[in-house]
Amino acid sequence: MMMAYGSGNGVQQDFNKAFSFALKCAENGDGTCMFNVINCYKEGMGTDKDIDKMLEWAIRLGKLQNPENLQKSGYITSSRLNLAYMYRDGTDVEQDNFISYQWFLIFNEFKRDFSYIQQEQIVKEIQELENKLTTEQKANGQKEAEKILGRPLKNMENLYKAEL
């Protein structure tokens, strides 16, 4: 229903109804719907623009376990990368390199959702960001990222490698 109302496919297009269905679906933990809710709050589509709620949903999505389904996993991994960029660049949030680094480390868990070439670029970006961190921040990044996730990171040995 979310997609039908959002696109006007078979029903009259209604962004408010599309958002309402997306939110109900997102509240049940569906990553695709969560991704759509994030964009609705960011753009003010079908709801009021609300950066705090956008951020809340982006973090909720970023904390989910990645499923084997590449498309569904891609929404989660994309959310993680978007959070890393938001904090690195200070887009819609206060700029914070350390929080950005934590989200890059979390992104690294399933970076294979992205192309090899994209991964190579992101590895360079992580290395550039590390140059802006203190020794203590680099040492604590993994521990703090694991606190966000509520579980251990499993791919740290491949942080500086693109994966197939």
N, C-alpha and C positions, 0 to 999 in steps of 0.2 A: 504494500500500500504506500509505503514511503516513496518508493521509486515512481509509482504510478502518479501520485499527486505532485511529486517534484518535477516530473517531465510532462505531465498532462497526457499520459498515455492511457487512453480509455476512460479518463475522467477529466473534469475541468481542472486545470493546473491550479494548485493551492499550496503555497509554500508553508503556510501555517499548519495545515493538516499534515503535510509531508514531515515537518519538524516534529509534530506531536507523535506520529508513528515512529519516527527515528528515535526519539527520546525513550519511548516505551521499550523499543527493541534494544537500545543501548543499555538501559537499566537492567536488562536481562543478561548483559555481558557479551553481546554480539559485537565483535570488533569492527565489522563493516559499518554498522549503525553508529558505533562510537565515533568512527572517523568522520561520518557525515554530520554528527552532532557538533563535533569540534569545528568543522567548517561553517556550520550554520551560526554558531556563536561568534566565530571570528568575523564573518561577513555580515551578520545581522539578517540572515535569510530565514524567514519564517518565525523569527524570534528577535528580541532585542540583541544588538551587538553587546557581548559581555566577555571581555578578555579574561576575567577571573574564572568564569565557568569554562571558557575554552581551554584554559590552562589546566583546570581541574580534570576535565575529560581527557586531555592529551596525556596527562600523567597516568590516569587510570588505564588508558589504552596501552601506554608504554610499559606498564607493569605486568601486563598479561603474558602468559606463557605462549611461545610461538607454536602454532599447530603445524602439521606437515603440509597443509594446503598452502601453496605459495602465495596465492592472492590474499588470503586472510592473514597469513604471516607478514606479508608485505605492508599491510596497513599498520601493524604493530611496529615493525622495524622503521617504517616511514615516520611514525609518530616520535619514535626515539630520536631519529636523526633531526627532525624538525625542532624538537626540544633542545638538542645540542646547539643547533644553529641560532635558535631564538636567544638562548642565554649567551652564546658567544658574541652575537652581534647586538644584543640589547634591543631586539625587535619584540615589541609588546610586553616585555619584561625588563627588569633592571639587569643590565649587563653583568654577568658573573662567569668568569672563565672556569672557576672550579666546578660550578654546577654543570656548565657546558661539558667539561671533561668527563664528569660522571655519566652524563647521557651518551657521550661518545663511547664510553666503555660498555654501557648497556647495549647500545646499537651494535657494537662489535659481536655480541652473542649470535646474531643471525644476519650479519652483513652479507651473507651469501644470497640474501633476497635481492640484492642489487647486483648490477653487472660487474664484471671483473675490473673494467676500466673505471667505473664509478668508485669501486672500493679502493683502487690505487690512489685516486684523487683524495678520498676521505682519509686514508692513511697519512698522506702528506699534511692534510689539515690538522689531524690529531697531533702529529709531530710538531707542527708550527705552534699549536696551542700549548703543548707541553713546555715550549721555550718561554712562555709567559707565566708559567706556574712556579711556585716555590718548590723546593725539594720536599718539604713536608706535604704540600698538596699532592704532588705526584705520588708520594708514598702512601697517602691516605685515600687516594681516588678510588681504588678498588673496594676498600672497606665501606666507604660511604655509598658507592653505587650499589653494593650488596644490601645495604640498609634500605635503600629506596625500593629495591626489588623484593626484599624479604627472602632472598635465597642467594647462594654463591654464584659468582660468574664462572663460566666453564670454558671460555675461549680466550683467556688472556694470553696464552702462548702464541696466538695468531694475531695479536693486536696490530703488528706492523706488516702483515701479509694480506694480500688479496687472496680470496678463496674461490675455487670453482664450485 
